[in-house]
Amino acid sequence: MAYAKFAGYEIPKVYEVNETRLHVGETMRTAGGNLRRDTITVKRRWEIRCHPVPKSQLEPLLNHLENTLYAEDEFWLYGFGPETNTVLAMVDPESIELNTVGVVDENGVWHKDGKQLSLAIEEV
């Protein structure tokens, strides 16, 4: 069972999810020193780290992101409940880190071109 999906593509072998909040609005001090905050909304940002997988397991997701120029799409995380409970989000392309590592797949086959993915997804 998947732990996280973006645009219907599984984000494989997620082992860490850090969720933060992003304030959308303006915060500043008045001339009198009081803090003033105009809040439009608060959005969520998820930083996701994955265990190494064979490159072939990541290619569908990465190809989709590149082909759509990292456009917004549906994001689902295990904690949201059923896979129909999604939020509109986008992957921050500058957050993607791919480390090349050796990895053994579920069948015991060694892959020299394994990839370890980390990325950030931001609610739209």
N, C-alpha and C positions, 0 to 999 in steps of 0.2 A: 504494500500500500504506500502511496506517495505521502510525503510530508509537506511538500510545497509544489505549486504549479504556477507557471506564468504562461498565459495565452494557451492553456491546455497542455503545455509541455512540462513534463516533470523536471524539477530541479533535483537531481539525484543525490542521495546519501547526505542529506542535510544533518549536521550534527550540532550547529549552534545558530541561534537566531537572537539578535539583539534588537529590541524595538525602542525607538526614541520618538519624541513628539517634535513637530516643527510648528512654530508659531508663524502664522501668516497675518501680517499686520505691521504696525509701527509702534515702537517703544522709544520714548525720549523723556527728558526732564524739562519741566517748565522753567521759566525764569526764576520762580520762587523755590526751585529745587524739588518740587513734587514729581513723582514718577507718573507719566501719562502713557497709557497703552490703548491703542485702537486695534481691536482684534477682529479680523475677518473670519478666521477659522483656525483650527488646529488640525494638522495632518500627521499621519504616521510614516515612519521610515524604518525599514527592516534591513539590517545588515546580516547577510546569510553566509555561512561558511559550510563547505561540504568536504566530505572525505574524498580521497582520490578515487577516480573511476576510469575505465578505459575511455579513450577519446571519443569513440563511437557513441557512447551514452550521452555525451554533452553536445555533439554536433547538431541534432535537431533543434535544440533550444538556441544555441549560438547562431546557427544559420537563420533561424526565424528573426532573431533580434537584428542581425545585420541587414537582412532583406527588407525589414520594415523600418529601418533607420531608428530603432529603439522606440518605436511608437507606443503609446499607452495601450494597455490591454487588461484583461481580467487576471487578477492575482488571487490565489487561494493558499491559505496556510492551515495546517492541521487544527490549530486552535480556533479557527472560524466555524468549525462544525462541518456539516455536509459540504461536499465539493461544489454545490450550487451557491454557497455563501461566499461570493467573491467581492473584491473591491477593485475599482478602476485604479490602475497604478502604472508606473513606468520604471524601467531599469535605467539607472544612472550609468551611461556607458563608461564614464571615467572611473567608476568604482570597480569595474571588472578586473579581477586578478586571476590569471591562469598560470599555475605552476606546473611544469612538466616533471612527472615522477614515474617511477616504475610501479606497477600495480598488478595484483593478481585478481582476476574476475571471479564470479561465483562458481565457475567450472574449473577453477584451479589453473587457468591459462595465464601466463605471464605476458604483460603488455609493457613495452619500453616507452610507449607514447601516452601513458596515463596522464590525466589532468586533474588538478585540484583547483576547484572554483571557489571564489568568494565574490560577492556582488551586493549592491544595495538597491533596494526597490522602494520607491517613494509613492505614496498615495496621491492621486491627482485631485 
